[in-house]
């Protein structure tokens, strides 16, 4: 169980880094830290969580990236801190999964490919994973950089309806 | 360094100076924190921060494909929403 002591130490140092950053951003927020044995999850909560989240979670993503760069500096260390605010990431995953299912239904019904709006690699992954076992559609990412998006293809295009 | 609370440009009086944020992030990312310098330049339409680090640390503040620099700018602009000023981060090479 020497592992759990190392985990606790890393968890606290990651939480400390995020608190220090938020403090200097002038954001009034508390940070709670927990881990699931694989990842460290830092959740910022307080009246200003909107500022911490940013547009479509862009500020959360930037904070997460920086905290990982700072905490896991040594070569070979793997980034494993997730930065969240008031459970936003979980809520966004749920709503992305709902959107994916709705658009899959549309692709099946129309027999035509349905493009999803361009989104981050993380969000595209949620769409792919949600529809991985869907009987009626397949998914592929298309486009480059900021315009990269998931396209949902019907498996068996229906014969052209009159 | 700070102009005091009567400056019309001060924005949110409770917000700490953004220079501290840039300094903290840069010092935390690099291998030679003692060589981190941040110059703050007031321009009419924006506040510019010029960041200088040891040559061997440049990659640590820029990152692969500029990812670290982009994250720094995103966090800085989120923080600047409180000061209501446009903020620009320049990394000197």
Interface residues (C-beta under 8 A of the other chain):
Chain A: X17 X20 X21 X23 X24 X25 X26 X27 X51 X52 X54 X58 X59 X61 X62 X63 X65 X66 X69 X70
Chain B: X12 X14 X15 X16 X20 X21 X24 X25 X28 X29 X60 X63 X67 X68 X70 X71 X72 X74 X75 X78 X79 X81 X82
